[in-house]
Amino acid sequence: MTISMYEASVPRLINLLRNLDAILAKAKAHAAAKKIDQNALLSARLFPDMFPLVKQVQIATDHAKGAVARLAGIDVPKYEDAEQSFDELQARISRTIVFVESIGARQIDGSEEREIQFTIGGHDLKFTGMTYLLGFALPNFYFHLVTAYNILRHNGVEIGKRDYIGNP
């Protein structure tokens, strides 16, 4: 049995974006219950040279929308990266889910050998669709998602592995 590029991307991204949304909802509730300024969590980092929670969520959503757009051969939607609250981050996640859901299997399946080129951080990158999805887009998406999870867990938000994985 083979798995399609669509099945390897869209349903997985949507599932984990929904989990991230639920995790942020728990973080918001935690801050309210413990009378913690939301900014303390939103600006929290695991280490001084790492991005804060807000940026981790922004980058995770960037990789989700970038993955499906590039595989489908369409322009990647641009976001302003201006979120400053849990509500704004959750709205960004919702917007990303809507976009990812808008991409159909016909647009992505068959993209295994599609040439994908873009520049990130001043580096020109070139992939085939398969190596982009499995070797770049998904690992980066998971990295920033789990880093957001770890920042919140480290700061006392009562979340666990089930919150991260959800119902696959």
N, C-alpha and C positions, 0 to 999 in steps of 0.2 A: 504494500500500500504506500502511496506517495502522499505527501502533504503539500498543499498549494501555498504559494507565496502569500495569498490572501489569508488563509487560515493560520499561517505562521505569524501574521502581523496584526491585522485589524481586530479580531476577537480578543487576542492577548492584550493588546494595548488598551482597548476599551475596558476590559476587566480590571486591569491594574490602575487605570486612571480613576475608575469608580472607587477602588479601594483607597487610593490616595485621597480622594474627596472625603471619604468616610473617616480616614485618619485625621485629616485637617479638622473635620467637625468635632472629633473627640478632643483634639488639641484646643480648639476654641472653647469647648465646654470645660475642659480642665483649667484653662486660664481663668475663666469666669468663676468656677467653684473655688479655686485657690486664691482668688483675688490677685492674679499675676497680670501685669501689663502685657497685652498681646505682643507688643514690640520686643519684649524679652525673649519670647519664643521665636518670633519671626526673624530676629537678627542673630539667633543662636547659631553657633558653628561647632563642629567637632574638634577642630584644631584651628589656630589663628590664620593659617594660610589657605584654609578651605572656604568655599562660599557659604553664606548663611542660608537658612531654611528657605527664605523667599526665592533666592536665586536657584536653589536646588529644584524647587517646584517649577520655576520658569524653564529651566533647562530640560527637565523631564518632559514637559509639555512640548517644548521645541523639538525634541527628538521624536516624539509620537507623531506630531503633524508633519515633520520633515520626512519621516520614514515613508508614510503612505503617499505623500505628495510626490516624492522623488520616484518611488516605485511605479506610481501611476503616470509619471511623465508630465506632471503639472507643477505650476508655481507653488512654492511653500508659502502659506499665509504668514504675514508678519504681524507680530504683536509688539506693543510698546514697552513691555517690561516695566510697567509703572505700578504694579500691585504693592499695596502697603498694609493689607489686612487679610485675615483668613477669608472673609467674604469675597474679597477681590481675587484671591488665589483660587477659590472654589469656582468663581465665575469664569476664570481662565480655563480651569479644568473642564467645565461644562462646555465652553466654546470649542475646546479641543476635541471633546467627545463628539460633538455635533459634526465637526469637520471630518474626523476619522470615520464616523458612521456614514458620511456622504459618499465615501469612496467604495465602489462596488468591486466584487471579485473580478469582473471582466476587465477592469482597469489595472489590476495588479497581477493577476495570474498571467504567467508567461513572461514576467519581468526578470527572470533568473539571470539572463545574459544582457539585459539592458545596461548600457553604459551610463554610469552615474558619476558626475563630476561636480564639485563645488569647492569653495574656499571657506575654511573655518580657522579662525585664529591666525590668519596670514599664511596658512598652509593649503596648497592645492591638493585636493584628494580626488582619487579616481578609483572606481570600483565597478564590478559587475553587480547587478541587482542582488544576487544571492550573497556575495561577500559583503555587500553594504548592509543588508538586513541582518545577517547572522553574525558578522564580525565587527560591525560598527554601530548601527542604529539601535538594535536591541540591547547590546551590552551597555551602551551609554545611557539608554533609557532606564535600565535596571539599576545602574550605578547611582544615578541621581535620585531615583525613587527610593532606593534603600538608604541612601544617605539622608534624605529627608526624614524617613522613618527613624533612623538611628539618632538624629538630632532630637527629635521629639521624645523618643524612648529615654535617651540620656538625660533629658530634662524633666523626667518624672511623669510624662503622659502615659496613662495605663493602656498601652497597646501591646499586642503580641504578634506572633508569627501568623496567626489566623487572620488578623487585620490586614497584614501585608499580602498574603496569598489570596484570601477571600475564597470564593467558590469558583474554582477554575472551570 
